[in-house]
Amino acid sequence: MSARKILGCVLAWAVAFSSGAAIALAAEAAVRRLPVKEYRDKMKAGWIGQIIGVSWGAPTEGRYRQIMPEKDVPPFRDTLINDAFGQDDLYVEMTFLRSMEEHGFDVSIRQAGIDFANSGYPLWVANDAGRKNLRKGIAPPDSSHPKFHNCAGAIDYQIEADYSGLIAPGMPNVAIALGEKFGRLMNYGDGIYAGQFMGGMYAEAFFEKDIVKVIEAGLKCIPPQCLYAGMVRDVLQWRRENPDDWEKTWQLVDKKYRSKEYYISALDVKLEGAFVLMGLLYGNGDLDKTMIISFRCGSDSDCNPSSSGGVLLTTLGVSKLPDRFYRKLDEKAIFSHTAYSFPGLIAVCEKLARQALAKAGGRVEKDASGEEVFVIPVQASKPSRFEDLRKPGPIAGSRFTPEEIAKIKKPAGK
């Protein structure tokens, strides 16, 4: 073989090798790695943030339609961690976790509806209306349709969607799909999108500490033309215009999103969602300030700091939290009407996260020290189809069969 031919073969081999290496590198760049220890640390912090937020804000719930005076801020107590075992912000989403644990990650929406119908805890607004519909035999998705109740755009799924991101680190489409299943038991349109947005923020919080980027990741999870997405864009813009004056932004939010054009449902999720975002954006990473701003905004002022606290603490992890947040935690106490203590809750979330990872095409590897690592495929978010709460689409005509109705227990005293 001539020198020219040998050189040509070498060059061809080099090009082929470099192309293969480039492909391999591109494939590797399309995954994110999350050590399982870090996942546990951040997922646990996400739950602690929810618990502290709802407990701290609980004495102020529903008391303020204006900005809460600073003098009325409840004092922080290290025992707050044990005040949330009976909170609906927490026990409802644990019902969803239990459905997946008992019936599999791909539990049907109809079985999820039966499980929710059989819950024994007190409920309000869309949760209550949706559950009543389920108990009447109206199966999902119709249980949440505006034809069958008038608060489908309320805050409910937003306050109980945290689980969906906490079991889907870096997997926004898992959080979106869970919203289509569990969010449709009680909410419609923006009511569902709010929860999918929340789940998307949590999913990103395992990898990103910049709150604006976390919010932008959540925004990619919902239809851009929905009113909730417009609210998110508004709050981001008003934060840029008033970087040091959250009260000015509160006035802008209150004027627009309490107006008849935008306040469509009781406890409308757009107004409440704006107060979550204000805590995150103006808290500037300060744990106390984030939650305090969210509940000083008023209205549903325990749910909102629960959401902002949960997202922020997920970005950090327990290892970076002051121990005053969790040192008094009673690890034996059981959350109301659930099967879970705090350690049990953490265990089931990791179990479901592993299942979510497998379904997303990811895998678990071991690093050089033998520690497990989640290898998570990068996903482009695929929002649900757009539906307008003001002009709802047709009902599905979904009804439970007699066999399914037989599985729904009649509530005590009714």
C-alpha positions in Angstrom: 0.0 0.0 0.0 1.4 3.4 -0.9 2.1 6.0 1.7 -0.7 8.1 0.3 -3.2 5.3 0.7 -1.9 4.6 4.3 -2.3 8.3 5.1 -5.8 8.3 3.7 -6.8 5.3 5.8 -5.3 6.9 8.9 -7.2 10.1 8.3 -10.5 8.2 7.6 -10.1 6.2 10.8 -9.4 9.4 12.7 -12.5 11.1 11.4 -14.6 8.1 12.2 -13.1 7.8 15.7 -13.7 11.5 16.3 -17.2 11.3 15.0 -18.0 8.4 17.3 -16.4 10.1 20.2 -18.5 13.2 19.5 -21.6 11.1 19.3 -20.7 9.5 22.6 -20.0 12.8 24.2 -23.3 14.2 22.9 -25.2 11.2 24.4 -23.4 11.7 27.7 -24.3 15.4 27.7 -28.0 14.4 27.3 -28.1 13.0 30.9 -27.8 14.5 34.3 -26.2 12.8 37.2 -27.6 13.0 40.7 -26.0 11.0 43.5 -28.7 9.1 45.4 -27.4 10.6 48.7 -27.9 14.1 47.3 -31.4 13.2 46.0 -32.4 12.0 49.5 -30.9 15.1 51.1 -32.8 17.5 48.8 -36.1 15.5 48.7 -36.2 15.4 52.5 -35.5 19.1 52.6 -38.4 19.7 50.2 -40.8 18.0 52.6 -39.4 19.9 55.6 -39.9 23.2 53.7 -43.5 22.3 53.1 -44.1 21.3 56.7 -42.4 24.4 58.2 -44.1 26.8 55.7 -47.6 25.5 56.4 -47.1 25.3 60.1 -45.6 28.8 60.4 -48.3 30.4 58.3 -51.2 28.5 59.8 -52.2 31.1 62.4 -52.5 33.7 59.6 -54.6 31.7 57.2 -57.4 33.7 55.6 -57.0 36.6 58.0 -55.5 39.1 55.5 -56.7 40.4 52.1 -54.0 43.2 52.4 -50.3 42.9 53.2 -49.9 41.5 56.7 -48.2 44.0 59.0 -44.8 42.9 60.0 -45.7 43.1 63.7 -48.2 40.3 63.1 -45.7 37.8 61.8 -45.9 34.7 64.1 -42.6 33.9 65.9 -40.6 31.0 64.6 -40.5 27.9 66.9 -38.4 24.8 66.5 -41.5 22.7 67.3 -43.2 23.9 64.1 -41.9 20.8 62.4 -44.5 18.8 64.4 -47.5 21.0 63.8 -48.3 19.8 60.3 -49.3 16.2 60.7 -53.0 17.1 60.3 -52.6 19.6 57.4 -54.4 19.0 54.1 -51.4 20.4 52.2 -49.7 17.2 53.2 -52.1 14.4 53.7 -53.8 14.8 50.3 -50.6 14.3 48.3 -49.7 11.4 50.5 -53.0 9.8 49.2 -51.5 10.0 45.7 -48.3 8.5 46.8 -50.2 5.6 48.5 -52.2 4.9 45.3 -48.9 4.5 43.4 -47.4 2.4 46.1 -50.3 0.0 46.3 -51.4 -0.1 42.7 -48.2 0.6 40.8 -46.6 3.7 39.4 -49.0 3.5 36.4 -52.1 3.3 38.6 -55.2 4.3 36.5 -56.9 7.6 37.0 -60.1 5.7 37.8 -58.4 3.8 40.6 -56.8 7.1 41.8 -60.3 8.5 41.9 -61.6 5.6 44.0 -58.7 6.0 46.4 -59.4 9.7 46.8 -63.1 9.1 47.2 -62.4 6.7 50.0 -60.2 9.3 51.9 -61.5 10.1 55.3 -60.0 13.5 56.0 -61.7 16.9 55.9 -61.5 18.8 52.6 -62.4 22.2 51.2 -63.0 24.0 47.9 -62.1 22.0 44.8 -60.8 19.0 46.7 -64.1 18.7 48.5 -66.2 19.3 45.3 -64.1 16.8 43.4 -64.4 14.1 46.1 -68.2 14.6 46.3 -68.5 14.1 42.6 -66.4 10.9 42.8 -68.6 9.6 45.6 -71.7 10.4 43.4 -70.2 8.1 40.7 -68.8 10.9 38.4 -65.5 9.4 37.4 -62.4 11.4 36.5 -61.8 13.4 34.4 -65.4 14.7 34.7 -65.1 14.8 38.5 -63.2 18.1 38.0 -65.0 19.5 35.1 -66.6 23.0 35.5 -70.0 21.5 34.6 -70.0 19.6 37.8 -68.4 22.1 40.2 -67.6 25.8 40.2 -64.2 26.0 41.8 -62.1 24.0 39.3 -59.6 26.8 39.1 -58.9 26.9 42.8 -55.6 26.4 44.6 -56.1 22.8 45.5 -53.8 20.8 43.2 -51.1 23.5 43.4 -50.8 22.9 47.2 -50.6 19.2 46.8 -48.4 18.8 43.7 -45.1 19.0 45.5 -44.8 15.2 45.6 -44.8 15.1 41.7 -41.5 16.9 41.5 -40.0 15.4 44.6 -40.3 11.9 43.0 -39.2 13.1 39.6 -35.8 14.9 39.9 -34.9 16.3 36.5 -37.9 14.6 34.9 -40.5 17.4 34.2 -42.6 15.2 32.0 -43.2 12.8 34.9 -44.5 15.7 37.0 -46.7 16.8 34.1 -48.2 13.3 33.6 -48.9 13.0 37.3 -50.8 16.2 37.1 -52.9 14.8 34.3 -53.8 11.9 36.6 -54.1 13.2 40.1 -54.8 16.9 39.4 -57.8 16.0 37.3 -59.5 14.5 40.3 -60.5 18.0 41.4 -59.0 20.7 39.1 -59.4 21.8 35.5 -57.4 24.2 33.3 -55.2 26.6 35.3 -56.0 24.6 38.4 -54.1 21.7 36.9 -51.4 23.8 35.2 -50.5 25.4 38.6 -49.7 22.0 40.0 -47.7 21.0 36.9 -45.8 24.2 37.2 -45.1 23.5 40.8 -43.9 20.0 40.0 -41.7 21.3 37.3 -40.0 23.7 39.7 -39.3 20.9 42.2 -38.0 18.7 39.5 -35.5 21.4 38.5 -34.6 22.4 42.0 -32.5 19.2 42.4 -30.1 20.7 39.9 -30.5 24.5 39.9 -30.2 27.0 42.7 -31.0 30.1 40.7 -34.6 30.7 41.5 -35.4 32.5 38.3 -34.1 29.5 36.3 -36.2 27.2 38.5 -39.3 29.3 37.8 -38.5 29.3 34.1 -38.2 25.5 34.1 -41.7 25.3 35.7 -43.1 27.7 33.1 -42.0 25.3 30.3 -44.2 22.7 31.8 -47.5 24.5 31.1 -49.3 25.8 28.0 -47.8 29.3 27.3 -51.3 30.7 26.4 -52.9 29.8 29.8 -53.7 32.6 32.3 -51.4 31.0 34.9 -48.4 31.2 32.6 -49.3 34.9 32.0 -49.3 35.4 35.7 -45.8 33.9 36.1 -44.5 36.1 33.3 -46.1 39.1 34.9 -44.5 38.5 38.3 -41.1 37.9 36.7 -41.4 41.2 34.9 -42.7 43.1 37.9 -39.8 41.7 39.9 -37.4 43.1 37.3 -39.1 46.5 37.4 -39.2 46.6 41.3 -36.2 44.5 42.4 -36.2 45.9 45.9 -39.9 46.6 46.5 -42.1 43.4 46.9 -45.0 45.5 48.2 -45.1 47.4 44.9 -45.3 44.1 43.1 -48.0 42.9 45.5 -50.1 45.9 44.6 -49.7 45.1 40.9 -50.6 41.5 41.5 -53.6 42.4 43.7 -55.0 44.9 41.1 -54.8 42.5 38.2 -55.4 39.1 39.6 -58.1 40.0 42.0 -60.1 41.6 39.2 -63.2 39.9 37.8 -61.4 39.2 34.6 -58.8 37.0 36.2 -60.3 35.9 39.6 -62.4 33.2 38.1 -62.7 30.7 40.9 -62.9 30.7 44.7 -59.3 30.8 46.1 -58.2 31.4 42.5 -54.9 29.7 41.9 -53.3 32.6 39.9 -53.5 35.0 42.8 -52.2 32.4 45.3 -49.5 31.3 42.9 -48.3 34.8 42.5 -47.7 35.0 46.3 -45.7 31.8 46.1 -43.5 33.3 43.5 -43.1 36.6 45.3 -41.7 34.7 48.3 -39.2 32.9 46.1 -38.2 36.0 44.1 -37.9 38.5 46.9 -36.7 36.2 49.5 -33.3 36.1 47.7 -32.5 32.7 49.0 -33.1 33.6 52.7 -35.1 30.7 54.2 -37.1 32.8 56.7 -37.7 35.8 54.4 -38.9 33.6 51.6 -41.7 32.1 53.7 -42.5 35.3 55.6 -43.1 37.2 52.3 -45.3 34.5 51.0 -47.5 34.6 54.1 -47.4 38.3 54.5 -49.0 38.5 51.1 -52.2 37.3 52.8 -55.1 35.1 51.5 -54.2 31.4 51.8 -51.2 32.3 53.8 -50.3 28.8 55.1 -50.4 27.0 51.7 -48.3 29.6 49.9 -45.2 29.6 52.2 -45.5 25.8 52.2 -44.9 25.9 48.4 -42.2 28.5 48.4 -40.5 27.0 51.4 -40.6 23.5 49.8 -39.1 24.6 46.5 -36.3 26.7 48.1 -35.3 24.1 50.6 -35.1 21.5 47.8 -32.5 23.6 46.1 -30.4 23.4 49.2 -30.8 20.0 50.9 -31.1 19.2 54.6 -27.3 19.2 55.0 -27.3 23.0 54.3 -30.2 23.8 56.6 -30.0 25.2 60.1 -31.0 22.4 62.4 -33.7 24.6 64.0 -35.9 23.6 61.1 -35.9 19.9 61.9 -34.2 19.1 65.2 -37.5 18.5 67.0 -39.0 16.3 64.4 -41.1 13.4 65.8 -40.2 10.6 63.4 -42.7 8.2 64.9 -45.8 10.4 64.4 -48.1 9.4 61.5 -49.5 12.0 59.1 -53.3 12.2 59.5 -55.3 9.6 57.6 -52.1 8.2 56.0 -49.8 5.2 56.4 -46.7 7.4 56.7 -44.4 8.6 59.4 -41.7 11.0 58.1 -39.1 8.2 57.5 -41.9 6.2 55.8 -42.7 9.2 53.6 -39.0 9.6 52.6 -38.7 5.9 51.8 -41.8 5.7 49.6 -40.7 8.8 47.7 -37.3 7.2 46.9 -39.0 4.0 45.9 -41.3 5.9 43.4 -38.4 8.0 42.2 -36.5 4.9 41.1 -39.6 3.7 39.3 -40.0 7.1 37.6 -36.3 7.0 36.6 -36.7 3.6 34.9 -39.8 4.7 33.0 -38.0 7.8 31.8 -35.3 5.6 30.3 -32.7 6.4 33.1 -30.6 4.1 35.1 -28.8 3.8 38.4 -25.0 3.5 38.3 -22.3 3.3 41.0 -19.5 5.8 41.2 -15.9 5.1 41.9 -16.6 4.9 45.6 -19.5 2.5 45.1 -22.2 5.0 45.8 -25.4 5.0 43.7 -26.0 7.7 41.2 -29.2 8.5 39.3 -28.4 8.9 35.6 -31.4 11.0 34.3 -32.1 11.6 30.6 -32.5 15.3 29.8 -36.2 15.9 28.9 -37.7 18.8 26.9 -40.9 19.6 28.8 -44.1 18.7 26.9 -47.1 20.6 28.4 -50.6 19.3 28.5 -53.1 20.5 25.9 -54.6 23.9 26.5 -58.0 24.2 28.1 -59.7 27.4 29.1 -61.6 27.5 32.4 -63.7 30.4 31.0 -64.7 28.3 28.0 -64.4 24.7 29.1 -64.5 21.9 26.5 -67.0 19.1 26.5 -67.3 16.6 29.3 -66.0 13.0 28.8 -69.1 11.4 30.0 -67.1 9.3 32.5 -69.0 7.4 35.1 -67.9 4.7 37.5 -69.2 1.2 36.8 -71.4 -0.5 39.4 -68.3 -2.6 40.3 -66.2 0.5 40.8 -69.0 2.2 42.8 -69.1 -0.8 45.1 -65.4 -0.1 46.0 -66.3 3.4 47.2 -67.1 3.3 50.9 -70.0 5.4 52.2 -68.6 8.1 54.5 -69.4 7.6 58.2 -72.5 9.6 59.2 -73.7 10.1 55.6 
